[in-house]
Amino acid sequence: MVQAVKRLIDTHAHVDELDDHESAITEAKAAGITAIVAVGSSHESNTRTLELSKRYADFVFPALGLHPWALANLEPGQIDSCLRFVEENLASSVAVGEIGLDYDKRVVKVASKDLQKEVLRRLLGIAGDNAKPVIIHSRYAWKDALQLVRDAGIARAVFHWFTGFSGVLKGIIDAGYLVSATPAAEYHEEHRRAVREAPLERLVLETDCPVTYGREKRYRSRPVDILRSLNAVSELKGVDQEAVAEQTTANAVGLFSLGSAFQIRR
């Protein structure tokens, strides 16, 4: 395993889904992680994420959203309620996310493309009205997701775990947005290509924990696995880990406006 490097931020973690929050956060701090952006994906997830951000204040920073996967079986009134909760609690959040589009056939079967787009437009409107950045899920919907984010006039966005086409990646970079590198950058060719092509100034690190990664040997990820993301970016870019850590942390601080709330440990 790569050695701990100070000054790392996990920009995308489902902290509410971790089995043991205390041990995961203690482990993360020991590894040099100085902040975690905890993303919400549903009303229940958002509520729990806010609770955890209060328990681990100045280390866990909440982002509130509605994942396209969570739209299945939701009535219009339930969607309205979830979006209202997001808007009412944005003052204590650093971003709107996780939100976006997912065109996997299993998802589209239970949440149509039209419904996903409608909900994403509304969430982007909330983010724009409140000057918040957005965290975008865009599996198999890369072009549509970018178009909707740009049409909404969003100033700050990160397209997480990007595996899309080079042309869409160029559009993301040209718009001033970012992409994130996950532990999958160790082996997933489309993700590795995106990390190679994106300038370091437009990259942040994440785990998306507790996602399960690996091919020959599978593991359930925790925030400490940001070290895998760091190592993969360093290898793909041919840049030492300290430089990658420094730049991606600065990128994350700027993206989420963490400067006033978060002092980078030196």
Protein Blocks (a to p, Z undefined) as FASTA:
>chain_A
ZZddehiacfbdcfklpfblmlmmmmmmmnopabdcdddfbfklmmmmmmmmmmmgokbc
cdddddfklmgopafklmmmmmmmmmmmmmmpcbdcdedddfbfklmmmocfklmmmmmm
mmmmmmmmnopacdddfehilmmmmmmmmmnopabdcdehiabdfklmmmmmmnopacdd
dfklmmpmklmmmmmmpcfklcccdekiacdedjklgcdddfklmmmmmmmmmmmnopaf
klmmmmmmmmmmmmnopmmmoccdZZ
